Amino acid sequence: MHIILNGEETAISGPTLLAMVKEKGFAPDSVIAEVNLQLIKKEDWEQTVLAEGDTVELLSFVGGG
C-alpha cells in the first residue's frame, strides 16, 4: 500500500499507524502523529488502520534554548 508520509509517497506493509511508525524506524515515544489532518492519540495508534493514499505526518519536538 502507498501513503504520503511527511510529504513523500512511500510504500508500507503494516496495516496500522503503530506498525507503520515502527516499520519506518521511528521511535513511537518520540513522535506525534497526524493522519489526514487529524491528530491521533498514541493509545489509538494500534487501532488506527491506514488506507491507500492516506496522508501521515510524524512530528518530533526538539528542545533547546
VMD Tcl script that builds the backbone (N, CA, C; Angstrom):
set m [mol new atoms 195]
animate dup $m
set s [atomselect $m all]
$s set {name element resname resid chain x y z} {
  {N N MET 1 A 0.852 -1.166 0.000}
  {CA C MET 1 A 0.000 0.000 0.000}
  {C C MET 1 A 0.899 1.230 0.000}
  {N N HIS 2 A 0.426 2.304 -0.604}
  {CA C HIS 2 A 1.188 3.544 -0.658}
  {C C HIS 2 A 0.459 4.642 0.113}
  {N N ILE 3 A 1.221 5.374 0.920}
  {CA C ILE 3 A 0.709 6.522 1.652}
  {C C ILE 3 A 1.649 7.698 1.397}
  {N N ILE 4 A 1.235 8.860 1.843}
  {CA C ILE 4 A 2.099 10.036 1.818}
  {C C ILE 4 A 2.591 10.231 3.247}
  {N N LEU 5 A 3.889 10.072 3.466}
  {CA C LEU 5 A 4.485 10.207 4.792}
  {C C LEU 5 A 5.393 11.424 4.789}
  {N N ASN 6 A 5.041 12.411 5.591}
  {CA C ASN 6 A 5.811 13.656 5.685}
  {C C ASN 6 A 6.088 14.249 4.300}
  {N N GLY 7 A 5.058 14.230 3.443}
  {CA C GLY 7 A 5.149 14.855 2.141}
  {C C GLY 7 A 5.727 14.004 1.025}
  {N N GLU 8 A 6.144 12.775 1.339}
  {CA C GLU 8 A 6.747 11.887 0.335}
  {C C GLU 8 A 5.922 10.612 0.200}
  {N N GLU 9 A 5.674 10.187 -1.047}
  {CA C GLU 9 A 4.973 8.918 -1.241}
  {C C GLU 9 A 5.894 7.783 -0.820}
  {N N THR 10 A 5.347 6.843 -0.066}
  {CA C THR 10 A 6.135 5.710 0.411}
  {C C THR 10 A 5.259 4.469 0.482}
  {N N ALA 11 A 5.887 3.316 0.330}
  {CA C ALA 11 A 5.181 2.036 0.443}
  {C C ALA 11 A 5.308 1.527 1.872}
  {N N ILE 12 A 4.226 0.965 2.376}
  {CA C ILE 12 A 4.251 0.363 3.712}
  {C C ILE 12 A 3.613 -1.016 3.647}
  {N N SER 13 A 3.988 -1.860 4.612}
  {CA C SER 13 A 3.375 -3.186 4.655}
  {C C SER 13 A 2.463 -3.341 5.860}
  {N N GLY 14 A 2.742 -2.588 6.937}
  {CA C GLY 14 A 1.921 -2.677 8.144}
  {C C GLY 14 A 0.579 -1.988 7.963}
  {N N PRO 15 A -0.484 -2.590 8.461}
  {CA C PRO 15 A -1.819 -2.018 8.244}
  {C C PRO 15 A -2.183 -0.882 9.198}
  {N N THR 16 A -1.488 -0.783 10.332}
  {CA C THR 16 A -1.879 0.217 11.323}
  {C C THR 16 A -0.841 1.328 11.437}
  {N N LEU 17 A -1.255 2.410 12.052}
  {CA C LEU 17 A -0.351 3.534 12.271}
  {C C LEU 17 A 0.856 3.104 13.101}
  {N N LEU 18 A 0.633 2.348 14.160}
  {CA C LEU 18 A 1.740 1.894 15.010}
  {C C LEU 18 A 2.711 1.020 14.214}
  {N N ALA 19 A 2.196 0.104 13.413}
  {CA C ALA 19 A 3.051 -0.768 12.606}
  {C C ALA 19 A 3.876 0.052 11.626}
  {N N MET 20 A 3.270 1.066 11.012}
  {CA C MET 20 A 3.982 1.902 10.059}
  {C C MET 20 A 5.085 2.706 10.746}
  {N N VAL 21 A 4.793 3.261 11.902}
  {CA C VAL 21 A 5.793 4.038 12.641}
  {C C VAL 21 A 7.020 3.176 12.939}
  {N N LYS 22 A 6.783 1.966 13.417}
  {CA C LYS 22 A 7.888 1.055 13.717}
  {C C LYS 22 A 8.609 0.614 12.437}
  {N N GLU 23 A 7.846 0.301 11.391}
  {CA C GLU 23 A 8.427 -0.147 10.115}
  {C C GLU 23 A 9.376 0.903 9.533}
  {N N LYS 24 A 9.028 2.171 9.680}
  {CA C LYS 24 A 9.835 3.253 9.117}
  {C C LYS 24 A 10.951 3.705 10.054}
  {N N GLY 25 A 11.089 3.043 11.212}
  {CA C GLY 25 A 12.219 3.303 12.089}
  {C C GLY 25 A 12.062 4.454 13.062}
  {N N PHE 26 A 10.840 4.923 13.240}
  {CA C PHE 26 A 10.594 5.986 14.209}
  {C C PHE 26 A 10.357 5.386 15.587}
  {N N ALA 27 A 10.810 6.079 16.624}
  {CA C ALA 27 A 10.540 5.657 17.998}
  {C C ALA 27 A 9.161 6.190 18.385}
  {N N PRO 28 A 8.205 5.314 18.662}
  {CA C PRO 28 A 6.843 5.770 18.968}
  {C C PRO 28 A 6.769 6.798 20.102}
  {N N ASP 29 A 7.671 6.718 21.054}
  {CA C ASP 29 A 7.626 7.655 22.173}
  {C C ASP 29 A 8.178 9.036 21.835}
  {N N SER 30 A 8.797 9.181 20.672}
  {CA C SER 30 A 9.431 10.463 20.349}
  {C C SER 30 A 8.700 11.257 19.267}
  {N N VAL 31 A 7.556 10.767 18.797}
  {CA C VAL 31 A 6.820 11.478 17.749}
  {C C VAL 31 A 5.339 11.581 18.084}
  {N N ILE 32 A 4.695 12.546 17.450}
  {CA C ILE 32 A 3.232 12.593 17.453}
  {C C ILE 32 A 2.793 12.348 16.017}
  {N N ALA 33 A 1.558 11.901 15.838}
  {CA C ALA 33 A 1.097 11.519 14.504}
  {C C ALA 33 A -0.207 12.212 14.138}
  {N N GLU 34 A -0.255 12.591 12.871}
  {CA C GLU 34 A -1.451 13.187 12.296}
  {C C GLU 34 A -1.779 12.381 11.046}
  {N N VAL 35 A -3.013 11.932 10.933}
  {CA C VAL 35 A -3.459 11.181 9.767}
  {C C VAL 35 A -4.603 11.956 9.121}
  {N N ASN 36 A -4.405 12.316 7.863}
  {CA C ASN 36 A -5.421 13.076 7.122}
  {C C ASN 36 A -5.891 14.296 7.912}
  {N N LEU 37 A -4.908 15.036 8.439}
  {CA C LEU 37 A -5.108 16.294 9.175}
  {C C LEU 37 A -5.770 16.117 10.545}
  {N N GLN 38 A -5.827 14.892 11.058}
  {CA C GLN 38 A -6.383 14.635 12.388}
  {C C GLN 38 A -5.298 14.109 13.303}
  {N N LEU 39 A -5.106 14.760 14.447}
  {CA C LEU 39 A -4.143 14.300 15.433}
  {C C LEU 39 A -4.655 13.001 16.052}
  {N N ILE 40 A -3.801 11.984 16.095}
  {CA C ILE 40 A -4.186 10.670 16.627}
  {C C ILE 40 A -3.484 10.459 17.960}
  {N N LYS 41 A -4.256 10.154 19.003}
  {CA C LYS 41 A -3.670 9.883 20.321}
  {C C LYS 41 A -2.850 8.602 20.259}
  {N N LYS 42 A -1.732 8.575 20.990}
  {CA C LYS 42 A -0.855 7.392 20.982}
  {C C LYS 42 A -1.601 6.114 21.346}
  {N N GLU 43 A -2.528 6.204 22.281}
  {CA C GLU 43 A -3.253 4.991 22.687}
  {C C GLU 43 A -4.154 4.452 21.574}
  {N N ASP 44 A -4.382 5.243 20.518}
  {CA C ASP 44 A -5.216 4.802 19.398}
  {C C ASP 44 A -4.410 4.335 18.184}
  {N N TRP 45 A -3.083 4.441 18.238}
  {CA C TRP 45 A -2.259 4.091 17.087}
  {C C TRP 45 A -2.441 2.648 16.643}
  {N N GLU 46 A -2.565 1.741 17.596}
  {CA C GLU 46 A -2.671 0.317 17.242}
  {C C GLU 46 A -3.998 0.003 16.549}
  {N N GLN 47 A -5.038 0.785 16.808}
  {CA C GLN 47 A -6.350 0.554 16.200}
  {C C GLN 47 A -6.590 1.424 14.974}
  {N N THR 48 A -5.657 2.335 14.660}
  {CA C THR 48 A -5.827 3.227 13.515}
  {C C THR 48 A -5.308 2.541 12.257}
  {N N VAL 49 A -6.243 2.099 11.421}
  {CA C VAL 49 A -5.898 1.387 10.189}
  {C C VAL 49 A -5.698 2.408 9.077}
  {N N LEU 50 A -4.566 2.296 8.399}
  {CA C LEU 50 A -4.259 3.200 7.295}
  {C C LEU 50 A -4.838 2.650 5.996}
  {N N ALA 51 A -5.167 3.568 5.089}
  {CA C ALA 51 A -5.724 3.187 3.792}
  {C C ALA 51 A -4.851 3.761 2.680}
  {N N GLU 52 A -4.955 3.166 1.513}
  {CA C GLU 52 A -4.221 3.633 0.331}
  {C C GLU 52 A -4.434 5.136 0.149}
  {N N GLY 53 A -3.322 5.877 0.022}
  {CA C GLY 53 A -3.398 7.310 -0.239}
  {C C GLY 53 A -3.521 8.194 0.986}
  {N N ASP 54 A -3.596 7.605 2.182}
  {CA C ASP 54 A -3.664 8.430 3.397}
  {C C ASP 54 A -2.435 9.322 3.495}
  {N N THR 55 A -2.621 10.474 4.117}
  {CA C THR 55 A -1.530 11.398 4.370}
  {C C THR 55 A -1.192 11.339 5.856}
  {N N VAL 56 A 0.058 11.000 6.159}
  {CA C VAL 56 A 0.511 10.872 7.545}
  {C C VAL 56 A 1.658 11.848 7.773}
  {N N GLU 57 A 1.572 12.588 8.851}
  {CA C GLU 57 A 2.670 13.469 9.272}
  {C C GLU 57 A 3.137 12.990 10.635}
  {N N LEU 58 A 4.438 12.734 10.753}
  {CA C LEU 58 A 5.048 12.386 12.034}
  {C C LEU 58 A 5.914 13.558 12.438}
  {N N LEU 59 A 5.666 14.080 13.616}
  {CA C LEU 59 A 6.364 15.259 14.085}
  {C C LEU 59 A 7.078 14.972 15.387}
  {N N SER 60 A 8.292 15.453 15.492}
  {CA C SER 60 A 9.024 15.337 16.757}
  {C C SER 60 A 9.380 16.740 17.210}
  {N N PHE 61 A 9.473 16.915 18.512}
  {CA C PHE 61 A 9.787 18.212 19.075}
  {C C PHE 61 A 11.203 18.194 19.608}
  {N N VAL 62 A 11.909 19.256 19.316}
  {CA C VAL 62 A 13.290 19.369 19.743}
  {C C VAL 62 A 13.380 20.492 20.760}
  {N N GLY 63 A 13.908 20.165 21.937}
  {CA C GLY 63 A 14.069 21.181 22.957}
  {C C GLY 63 A 15.380 21.925 22.761}
  {N N GLY 64 A 15.453 23.035 23.365}
  {CA C GLY 64 A 16.684 23.807 23.247}
  {C C GLY 64 A 16.479 25.202 23.790}
  {N N GLY 65 A 17.493 25.975 23.712}
  {CA C GLY 65 A 17.321 27.307 24.237}
  {C C GLY 65 A 18.355 28.217 23.834}
}
mol reanalyze $m
mol bondsrecalc $m
mol representation Tube
mol addrep $m
